[in-house]
Amino acid sequence: MAKRVVRESLSLYEAKTHLSALVDRACSGEEIIIMKSGQPMAMLVPMPEVTHRRVSGLGRGLWSVSRDFDAPLSDDVLAEFER
């Protein structure tokens, strides 16, 4: 079943005022064109389906955390933050 695409043009003010509802409409397949000073500037469209998932452990061994990563800062570095 093909998704129904409806294009509607709205002013930037209208889009800001009704953004939440417009996002819901875009999620259901509509495309909304946002106009500024009568010119099309952006289009709100539905996100494509995600076909990949994150897999834990893919970065294992690519980086490490030193044993002293949470050691107190030296006085001179701490002084720079407190200026």
C-alpha positions as CSV (number, residue, x, y, z in Angstrom):
1,M,0.0,0.0,0.0
2,A,1.5,3.3,-1.1
3,K,1.6,6.2,1.4
4,R,-0.6,9.2,0.5
5,V,1.5,12.3,0.0
6,V,-0.2,15.6,0.6
7,R,1.7,18.8,0.1
8,E,0.6,21.9,1.9
9,S,2.4,25.3,2.1
10,L,2.4,27.2,5.3
11,S,4.1,30.5,6.4
12,L,7.0,30.2,8.9
13,Y,4.8,31.8,11.6
14,E,2.0,29.2,11.1
15,A,4.6,26.4,11.1
16,K,6.1,27.7,14.4
17,T,2.7,28.0,15.9
18,H,1.5,24.5,15.0
19,L,4.9,22.6,14.9
20,S,3.8,19.7,17.0
21,A,0.7,19.0,14.9
22,L,2.7,19.4,11.7
23,V,5.2,16.9,12.9
24,D,2.4,14.4,13.6
25,R,1.0,15.0,10.1
26,A,4.5,14.5,8.6
27,C,4.8,11.2,10.5
28,S,1.6,10.1,8.8
29,G,3.0,10.7,5.4
30,E,2.3,14.3,4.6
31,E,4.9,16.8,3.2
32,I,4.6,20.3,4.4
33,I,6.4,23.2,2.7
34,I,7.4,26.1,4.9
35,M,7.4,29.5,3.3
36,K,9.2,32.7,4.3
37,S,8.3,35.9,2.6
38,G,6.4,33.9,0.0
39,Q,9.4,31.8,-0.9
40,P,9.7,28.1,-0.1
41,M,12.5,27.6,2.4
42,A,12.1,24.2,3.9
43,M,10.1,21.0,3.7
44,L,8.8,18.9,6.6
45,V,8.7,15.3,5.5
46,P,8.4,11.9,7.2
47,M,11.6,10.2,8.3
48,P,12.5,7.1,6.3
49,E,12.3,3.7,8.0
50,V,15.4,2.8,9.9
51,T,16.9,-0.4,8.5
52,H,19.9,-0.7,10.8
53,R,20.2,-1.0,14.5
54,R,23.0,-0.2,16.9
55,V,25.0,-3.2,18.0
56,S,26.8,-3.0,21.3
57,G,30.5,-3.8,21.4
58,L,31.4,-2.7,17.9
59,G,33.9,-0.1,19.2
60,R,35.4,-2.4,21.7
61,G,39.2,-2.0,21.8
62,L,39.2,1.1,19.7
63,W,39.6,3.5,22.7
64,S,40.4,3.3,26.3
65,V,39.9,5.3,29.5
66,S,43.0,6.0,31.6
67,R,42.9,5.0,35.3
68,D,43.1,8.6,36.5
69,F,40.4,10.0,34.2
70,D,38.4,11.2,37.3
71,A,41.4,12.4,39.3
72,P,41.1,16.0,40.8
73,L,42.2,18.8,38.5
74,S,45.6,20.4,39.2
75,D,45.4,23.8,40.9
76,D,46.4,25.8,37.8
77,V,43.8,24.1,35.6
78,L,41.1,24.5,38.3
79,A,42.0,28.2,38.6
80,E,41.3,28.6,34.9
81,F,37.8,27.2,35.3
82,E,37.1,29.5,38.3
83,R,38.2,32.8,36.7
